[in-house]
Amino acid sequence: MKPLDNADDTHYMRCALDLAVRGRGYTSPNPMVGAVIVKKDKIIGQGFHQAVGEAHAEVNALKNAGKNAQGATLYVTLEPCNHVGRTPPCTQSILDSGIKRVVVAMQDPNPQVEGGGIEVLKRKGLKVDVGICETEARKLNEYFLAFITSQRPFVILKCAATLDGRIATRTGDAKWVSGKESRQFVHRLRHATDAIMVGIDTVKSDNPQLTTRLPKRTNGKAWRDPVRIILDSKLSIAPDAHVVRHNSKANTILIANENTPTNQALLRNRGVEILRIPDQDGRTDLNALMDQLGAKGITSLLIEGGSRVIASALAARIVDKICFFYAPKISGGDDGIPICRGPGPAKMIDCINIKNIEIHRFGDDTLIEGYIDKNRRF
């Protein structure tokens, strides 16, 4: 077989990455993984991890290639596993297939895997190359990578604002700040994340459903609703709120103060869980909450407001990524609801710095996407 040059490796790895994306929203707490098998400069097998508990990408690609996999090259976006989990180890399937070369985008940081899959393939005589399209592979699985190394969810902060920084008018009206295209993107974001969080003020003013609402998929697979998390320290939620009287497979979790009494039986009968989290300076300790959500296996969290929750999340430094939508509208006053509510820094040097910024357009709206620079605040 003709050895592939780096350009070929990059091309085929990007094919594998495109496959991996098809598992978005279904694989958590597992990563999204894609694989292609190449022989004589042609893709002869392909597969991706379709859902948690189902076969891994490598196994699906090998099954697709069949006996033709003998002597071929396998491209996979994440290091093959070498341990027994929900499924058997992929390394053994690779060895049994007769694959001669494996190209891996990135090493798996999971302590159960880390380096083990690569090493066992090398020891058995396979040629293994690591690092092709690693940057793309890491971004694809940023939720998984953050969770597996910290045991806390990867946190995305989303808001939609006017050009002068208002998320609602002085009356609280926020329908709609952003356009249809932006809202559809946010629903895809909901599908991709394990949980969504808002404060009780947002529930009382907007009565949101916090579900994923998109056109039916052509492949027949249902969109996934995130777990709904409501910061409600005094448990003042109305019993007829949409997030309580929901028609969804996803749970609702109310975050309450440790000492707040409630009629727990009524809420539990509606499938609502109450999670007690201690207060810090009169507000929910968000870092303690992240630990508890991580313990529940929630790998990613989308925060959608309101302004006090946004400010608290930023102050607690739990946010990893921001998605700020700006609509071509101007509130024109100083009495609307700002993105953040509460005291800010005294000096510009103490502002939170955003790095790795990308700008996207959705209709007339502009999305600023970036990552919190946790190493410095200037």
N, C-alpha and C positions, 0 to 999 in steps of 0.2 A: 504493500500500500504506500502510495506517495505521501511523504511527511507533509503535514499541513503547516503553512507559515502562520505568523502571528495574525495577519489580516484574516485568514480563514478561521482561526480560533475565535477571534472577536465576532465574526459574522455568525458562527454557529452558536456561540454562547448567547448572543443577543436573541437568537431564535428560541433558545431555552428560557431566557428571561421573559420573552413574550408569552410563552406557554405558562410560566409560573403565575403570571398576573391573573390568569383565568380562575385561580383558586381563591382570589381575594374575597374575604368575608366568610369563608367556609372552613378554613384550616386551623383557626385558633383553638388551642394555644400553640399549635405547630406552626412552623414557617411556611411560606409559599415557596415551592420548589418546582422547577421545570427541568426536563432532560431531553436531549436529542442524541441519536446514535448515527454516526456518519461512516460511510464506507465508500471508497472510490469517489470521493467528493460529492456524494449524494446522501441526503437524509433518508435512512431506511427505517427509523423508528423514532417515535416521540411520545412523550407523556408528561403529565404534571400531577402533583398531589391535589386531589380533587376535594377531599374533606377529611377532617380529623377522624382517625380510626381506620381510614381506607388506605389502600396501597400507596407507597411512596412513588415519587416521580420516576426514579430509576427502574423500579419494577414494572411500571406501566410502559415505559419506553422499551424495555427488554422484551416484554410480552408482545408489543407492537412489531418489533423487529424479527422476533422468532429466531430461527437457526442462522439467519443472515448476520446476527450480531458477532459471530465468530470472527476474530481478527479485526474488529471495528474499533472506532474511537467513541467513547461516551463523554458528552458534555453535560455537566450538571451544575446548577447554580449554587449549591451548598454541599459541603462535605458529606459523603455518604455515611449513614449511621453504621456502627459496628456493635450495637447492643440490642437486646430484645426489649421492646417497649410494647406499644399497642400492636405492632407488626414485627415480623422477623427482621434481622439485620440485612441491610441492602448490600453490604460488602460481599456476603456469600452468594447472593444472586448474581452480582457482577462477575465474581470469580467463576461461577458455574457456567456463565454464558460464553466464555471464551473471549471476552473483551480484552484488547491488548493495551489500550491507552485510555486514561481517564483525565479529563480536563475539568478542574474544579474552580468555580469563581471565587469562593471564599471558604475559609476554615470555619467550622461550626463552633461558636463559643460555649455551647452547652457542655457543662463539665462531664456529662456522660459520653460525649462524642469527641470533644476537643482533640484533634490530631489523630485519634485512634483509627478512624476509618481510612484516612490517607496512609498511615503507617502500615496497616495490615495489607493494603493493596500493593504498596511498594515491596513489602517483605515477600509477597507471593510472586514478584517478578513483573508486575505491571508498571508501565511508565506513567507517572502522575505529574501533571503540571497544575500549579495553583496560582490564582491571582488574576485570571483573565476576566475583565469587566467587574472587578471587585467593588469599585465604587457604586456602580449601578445595583449590584446584588445586595450591598449593605443598605442602600436606601429602600429597596424593595421590601426588605424585612426589618425596617427600623423598629417596628413594634416588638417583634420577637427578640431582637438583639438587646433592646433596653430591658425587657422583662427578664430574660434568661440570665442577665448579669446583675440585675438589681432586685429581682423579685417584686418589682413595683410596676404599675402600668406606665406605658408611654403616654404622655398627656399632650393633647392638641387643644389649643385655645382658638375658638372660632368666634368671630363677630362680624356683623354687617353694619356699616356706618355711613352717614352722609360725609361729604367732603370736609365739613367742619366738625367731624368727630361725634355726631349724635347717633345713638342707636334707637332712639324713640323721641317723639315729641314731648312737650311739657305735659300732655294728657296721658302719656304712656303708649300712644299709638305707634306700632312698629310694623304694620302691615300695609305695603311691604317696603322695606328699605331697599333691598336688592331685587334684581330681576329674576325671571323664571329660570334662566340658564344657571345662574349662581345657586339658586335654591335646589336645582336638580343635582348639581355637584355636591352640595351639602348632604343630600339624601344618599348619594353614593358613599360619602364619607361616613355617614351613620351605618350603612351596610358593612363597611370595612372595619369598624371599631367594635370592641366588645361592649362598651358602655357609654352612656351619654349622661351628663350631669348639668343640672340647673338649680337655682335657688328657689325657695318657696314663693318669693315675690313674683318671679316669672310665671310660676304655675297659677298664682292668683290673678295676675293681670292678663295673661294670654291664654290660659287653660290649654297648653299644647298637648299633643299626643306623643311627641318624641318617638315616632316610629319612622320606618323607611317607606316612603311612598313614591314609587317609580312605576313606569309602564311595565307591563308583564314581560318577562324574559322569554326569548324565543326558544331557549333550551329547556324550558319547563321547570327550571330550578327557581324556587322562591327567593325573593330578597330577604335578607335577615334583619330583624329588628335588634337594636342594642338594648342591653339592660338599662332601665331608667333609674337614675340615682337622683334623689331630691334632697337637697340640704334643707331640713325642716326641724331645727333644734327643738322647737316647742310642740311639734306634731300638730300643727294647726291646719293641716290640709283638709279641704272639703271632701266629704265622702263621695261626692259625685264628680270629682275632678277626673278628667280624661285619663290621667296616668294611673289612677286607682281603678276606674271602671274600664279597663282596657280589654281589647280583643286581640291579644298577642301572646305568642309563646314565650316571649322574653319577660323576665320578672321586673317588678318595681321594688326598689330599696329606698326606704326613708331613713335619712341620717339624723338621729335625734341625740339630744343631750342625755347624759347618763342618768339624770334624775327626773326626766320628763315622764309623767304618768300618761297612759293611753288605754283605750279599749283595744288591746292587741288582737283579741279574738276576732273582732269585726274586720280589721285590716287583713289578718291572715286568711280569713275566709275568702277574701278577694285576691289572694295570691301575692299579698304585699309583705315584704320582709322589713323588719325594723332593726337597724344596726346602730348600736350605742357607741358614740365616739366622744371623748372628753373635749371640753371647751379649752380654747387658748385665747386669753384676752377677750372673753365674751363671745367668741366665734368658734365654729367647729375647727378642731385641729386637723388641717388638711393633710399634713404629713402623716399623722396617725391613721387617717382615713386611707391614704395611699397604701400603707402597710397592710391594712385590712383587706382592701380590694385585691392587692397582690396575692394575699393568702387564699382568696377565693378563686384564683386563677384568671382574674381579669387582666389581660395583657395590654389593653389600650383603652383610653378614656378620652372622649370628646366633651369639652366644656363649652356650653353655648350661652352662658350668662345666668343672670343679669350683671349689671355693672359692678355691684358690690362683690359678687362671686368672682368676676374677672379680676378685680383689684386684689382680692384675698388670695387667689391662686398665684398671681404674679408675686405678691409679697411673700408667700410661703415658698416660692421658688420650686414649685412642683411642675411647672410648665416646661415642656421640651420643644414644642413647635407651635408657631402661630399661623393662622389663616385669617387674615383681615381683609374683608371685602369692602371696597369703597364704591358707593353708587354716585352717579353724576347728579347729586342733589345737594342743596345747601339749606340747612335748617334756618339760618339767618337770625338766630337769637341765642341767648346764653341760658335759656331756661329749659331746654330739652335735656334728655337723659344722656350723659356722656358715656364713653366706652368704659372708663373706670370711675368709680365714685369713692371718695375718701381722700385722705391726705396723701400727697405725693412727695417726692424728694425736694429738699431745699436747693440743691445744686444740680446743674445739668450733668455733671460728672457722675452723679449717682443714678442716672437713668439706666434702665435695662437695655443692654446692647443686643441687637439681632444680627445674626451672621448667615452666610450661605443663602442670600435672598434670591428668590425667583419671582417673576411677575407674570401673571396670566390674565387673559381677558375672557370674560364670560358675557356675551352681549355687550352692553355699554358699561358693565361693571369691571373693576380692576381688583384682582386678588393679589395681595402681597403675602407670600409664603416664606417663612424663614425659621431659624432655630435660635433659641435662647442661648446666648453665650454665657455659660455658667462659670466661666473662669474670670470674667471681669464685668463690671457694671458701668462702662463708659464708652 
